[in-house]
Amino acid sequence: DQQVKQNSPSLSVQEGRISILNCDYTNSMFDYFLWYKKYPAEGPTFLISISSIKDKNEDGRFTVFLNKSAKHLSLHIVPSQPGDSAVYFCAAIGNQFYFGTGTSLTVIP
Amino acid sequence: GAGVSQTPSNKVTEKGKYVELRCDPISGHTALYWYRQSLGQGPEFLIYFQGTGAADDSGLPNDRFFAVRPEGSVSTLKIQRTERGDSAVYLCASSPDGGKGIQYFGAGTRLSVL
């Protein structure tokens, strides 16, 4: 049973515009969330995280928003750059790490 | 410093054979994790080591899968009597102390069972 879901398998955005990647989870006990970025033939690399006591965390061009009542988080990338093209995984920490299925982002120059 | 290293990067084997996949974590990291990623899916947790001991092996799919970390650094994931459904990318990650710490991933071993 998928406890972390990314319902959009792919997303295309024009360079300079905002990219919004979404993630939903089912377990209200999750208290820490992370986004990982993955390039082909490489392992996932950590991007940004957020604790459940916050509703927003920002790091440069990347901002993660958490809506606990909706069990929803999103990653905003602005402005998007071609080098951001990768697969993005949302992850939640309960008794272990639970990953979503990923969203493939393509930033068009 | 060096990141997480996984060998081999690719492994092709025949159904029924035994395979070993190796993970060298970042030096000093006490926590080590194994994941399996099938095509179109996210990484799926298999097992977590804290030091030499398996703190959580609830993700291992069946008793054909086994992992060890005898000296608290290098870990080996062992799969007996491989099946075609075992074909996936096996990812290893380490973190300084487990818990909610960031996990650092290796590039993975792509296992193909023919």
HADDOCK unambig.tbl for C-alpha pairs under 7 A between the chains (distance, minus, plus):
assign (segid A and resid 41 and name CA) (segid B and resid 107 and name CA) 6.34 0.50 0.50
assign (segid A and resid 42 and name CA) (segid B and resid 107 and name CA) 4.37 0.50 0.50
assign (segid A and resid 43 and name CA) (segid B and resid 105 and name CA) 5.22 0.50 0.50
assign (segid A and resid 43 and name CA) (segid B and resid 106 and name CA) 5.09 0.50 0.50
assign (segid A and resid 43 and name CA) (segid B and resid 107 and name CA) 4.04 0.50 0.50
assign (segid A and resid 43 and name CA) (segid B and resid 108 and name CA) 6.33 0.50 0.50
assign (segid A and resid 44 and name CA) (segid B and resid 105 and name CA) 5.92 0.50 0.50
assign (segid A and resid 45 and name CA) (segid B and resid 104 and name CA) 6.63 0.50 0.50
assign (segid A and resid 45 and name CA) (segid B and resid 105 and name CA) 6.68 0.50 0.50
assign (segid A and resid 97 and name CA) (segid B and resid 45 and name CA) 6.86 0.50 0.50
assign (segid A and resid 99 and name CA) (segid B and resid 42 and name CA) 5.52 0.50 0.50
assign (segid A and resid 99 and name CA) (segid B and resid 43 and name CA) 5.95 0.50 0.50
assign (segid A and resid 99 and name CA) (segid B and resid 44 and name CA) 6.91 0.50 0.50
assign (segid A and resid 100 and name CA) (segid B and resid 42 and name CA) 5.36 0.50 0.50
assign (segid A and resid 101 and name CA) (segid B and resid 40 and name CA) 6.66 0.50 0.50
assign (segid A and resid 101 and name CA) (segid B and resid 41 and name CA) 4.52 0.50 0.50
assign (segid A and resid 101 and name CA) (segid B and resid 42 and name CA) 4.14 0.50 0.50
assign (segid A and resid 102 and name CA) (segid B and resid 42 and name CA) 6.06 0.50 0.50
